[in-house]
């Protein structure tokens, strides 16, 4: 028996009634599709466009539509706008890649050939000039590689003040065009009519009763799913639940699950992501807890103290962004290297974090000798920060002593680690490091000057790559890859643009948010 989309939605609505009747908070850390609500007899609000999410994607979408004289309502779950950009350096970049040819070469042809081309060309030719034209403060970076070739938020403000200036300007533009921005308001479900067409959302403001907002178009800009440990394990494997979120605590995949509830298809690289290395500490991650996160966001906007507690950065012995700067090595709990930490391909941002998650317990040990420790700026301060959060840094006067300590702590085989280091040193002496079982093409620093250090290293994730299937107009597609009427989305709730190499989450969200705003206006 076949079931058309209308029948599917009717069946899903029955499930929604059961969920609502049970008092279960819909979409809270679920891994299943969220059934839509049926249209009410009376609506609480009406608008042309409702945007779920107040990060760069959502606010760019709202500003883009408002510019076209659409009545826009933004619904943001937090008390603060900006979403996951709070954990960024404020760069709006696509890695400095000027055109599709450069972009496709850098990403090794792995990114979606339609959406990737749409992204880079719209970002360069339209999105950045548009931000400037409507008075949103952005400043050209002055660096010479990667993100530093592009733009940053604000007009030169320090710390998070530049982020605040940027998002305050977007909010002011939206409201200046007659739009409404609702904070501390959570989108619960999409709303469909009897024909199964998306006609609005159900939302709830903190401490109040749910409301229904009618809209001609719904744009989903609800972000990532890395706080949803069930989804992480489902898509990235059994160790992915250990990944620490570098995101808002609301990054639970709600928007993706809502759209799946109305028949949306998912796509893209669910098994890869962008993230950083972080030291493993025993305490909770502040930004995974709504109360701790909101308290931190309400702090000094120049520094947002406490925001990153629970995932301290590792020393710069192995570079995340620029593998040619790497001096140290990584070993897994078997005491073996597992990836060329220095290779422009194997260690391209962010492949090292992607590989660490695949190792036993989703962790690795970052190693250095005293010479590397001294050469990397800030090593002592980084170690102190890790220890202040209860993390352990292992130190041995000899490789054998370090290996013994790691064996006691993790069951690492002492002989294997000693052999790994000895073989590595010998290959550097012989000029054959590129011929090791796990090659090392550059950064040939021997481990010869004690003491020797090991930092237990995990992963923080700030951009998941898989999500809803969209086309180049930011329309959400169904299982037959046809546009679902009235439903739009931008990354990262929409997936399919990135695979393995990363080229700017804030930029891709804003670019497709801009596209979505123009699409609904047509």
Buried (B, 14 or more C-beta within 10 A) or exposed (E): EEEEBBEBBBEBBEBBEEBBEEEEEBBEBBBEBBBBBBBEEEBBBBBBBBBBBBBBBBBBBBBBBBBBEBBBBBBBBBEBBBBBBBBBBBBBBBBBBEEBEBBBEBBEEBBBEEBBBBBBBBBBEBBBEBBEEBEBBBBEBEEEEBBBBBBBBBEEBEBBBBBBBBBBBBBBBBBEBEBBBBBBBBBBBBBBEEEBBBBBBBBBBEEEEBBBBBBBBBBBBBBBBBBBBBBBBBBBEEBBBBBBBBBBBBBBBBBBBBBBBBBBBBBBBBBBBBBBBBBBBEEEBBBBBBEBBBEBBEEEBEEBEBBBBBBBBBBBBBBBBEBEBBBBBBBBBBBBBBBBBBBEEBBBBBBBBBBBBBBEBBBBBBBBBBBBBEBBEEBEEBBEBBBEBEBBBBBBEEBBBBBBBBBEBBEBBBEBBBBBBEBBBEBBEEEEBBEBEBBBBBBBBBBBBBBBBBBBBBBBBBBBBBBBBBBBBBBBBBEEEEBBBBBBBBBBBBBBBBBBBBBBBBBBBBBBBBBBBBBBBE
